[in-house]
Amino acid sequence: MKRDIRCLTCRKDIEVALKAESEPYKIVRGHAINNFLCDGCGIELKKDATVYAVSIWHRNHGAGYEPWESEYVTTPVTEAEVA
């Protein structure tokens, strides 16, 4: 399973790409518990900024989705999920 922390712009970009590929994914919005760099563009995401935890997995490979967002974000809210 691939896990990313993304800014708003990169969250939108990856969701468009994922819809085209038909891969299962989950996007969770929350507030950063620390300073992070966006895994998409590399900009600094400050502590308490709104960030997006993106999970991508393959239907027929591996264990599938496993929760991890609480390690990086507080007040998580699922914004999109395609299983």
C-alpha positions as CSV (number, residue, x, y, z in Angstrom):
1,M,0.0,0.0,0.0
2,K,1.3,3.4,-0.9
3,R,0.8,6.2,1.6
4,D,1.3,10.0,1.0
5,I,0.7,13.2,2.7
6,R,-0.5,15.8,0.2
7,C,-1.4,19.5,-0.1
8,L,-4.7,20.5,-1.6
9,T,-3.4,21.0,-5.1
10,C,-1.6,17.6,-5.2
11,R,-4.6,15.9,-3.6
12,K,-6.8,17.0,-6.5
13,D,-4.1,16.0,-9.1
14,I,-3.7,12.5,-7.7
15,E,-7.4,11.9,-7.4
16,V,-7.9,12.7,-11.1
17,A,-5.1,10.3,-11.9
18,L,-6.4,7.5,-9.7
19,K,-9.9,7.8,-11.1
20,A,-8.4,7.2,-14.6
21,E,-6.5,4.2,-13.4
22,S,-9.4,2.6,-11.5
23,E,-7.2,1.7,-8.6
24,P,-8.7,1.5,-5.1
25,Y,-7.8,4.5,-2.9
26,K,-8.8,6.5,0.2
27,I,-8.3,10.2,0.9
28,V,-8.6,11.5,4.4
29,R,-8.5,15.2,5.3
30,G,-7.0,16.3,8.6
31,H,-4.6,18.7,10.4
32,A,-0.9,17.9,10.4
33,I,0.4,16.8,13.7
34,N,3.9,18.1,12.8
35,N,5.6,19.9,9.9
36,F,5.7,17.7,6.8
37,L,6.7,18.0,3.1
38,C,4.0,17.3,0.5
39,D,4.8,14.0,-1.1
40,G,3.5,15.4,-4.4
41,C,5.3,18.8,-4.8
42,G,7.6,19.1,-1.8
43,I,6.1,22.3,-0.3
44,E,6.3,22.6,3.5
45,L,3.1,21.8,5.3
46,K,3.1,23.4,8.7
47,K,1.8,21.8,11.9
48,D,-2.0,22.2,12.1
49,A,-2.3,23.0,8.4
50,T,-5.0,21.1,6.5
51,V,-3.4,18.1,4.8
52,Y,-4.6,15.0,2.9
53,A,-3.5,11.5,3.7
54,V,-3.8,9.4,0.5
55,S,-3.8,5.6,0.5
56,I,-3.5,3.6,-2.7
57,W,-3.5,-0.2,-2.9
58,H,-3.9,-2.9,-5.5
59,R,-7.0,-5.1,-5.5
60,N,-5.3,-8.4,-6.0
61,H,-1.9,-7.8,-4.3
62,G,-1.0,-7.4,-0.7
63,A,-3.1,-6.8,2.4
64,G,-5.2,-4.0,1.0
65,Y,-6.0,-0.9,3.1
66,E,-4.8,-0.6,6.6
67,P,-5.5,2.6,8.7
68,W,-2.5,4.8,9.3
69,E,-3.7,8.4,9.1
70,S,-3.9,9.0,12.8
71,E,-0.1,8.8,12.9
72,Y,0.1,12.0,10.8
73,V,-3.2,13.9,11.1
74,T,-5.7,14.9,13.8
75,T,-9.5,15.2,13.2
76,P,-9.5,12.9,10.2
77,V,-12.4,13.0,7.8
78,T,-12.8,10.7,4.9
79,E,-13.2,12.8,1.7
80,A,-13.1,10.1,-1.0
81,E,-12.9,6.3,-1.0
82,V,-13.0,3.9,-3.9
83,A,-12.5,0.2,-3.0
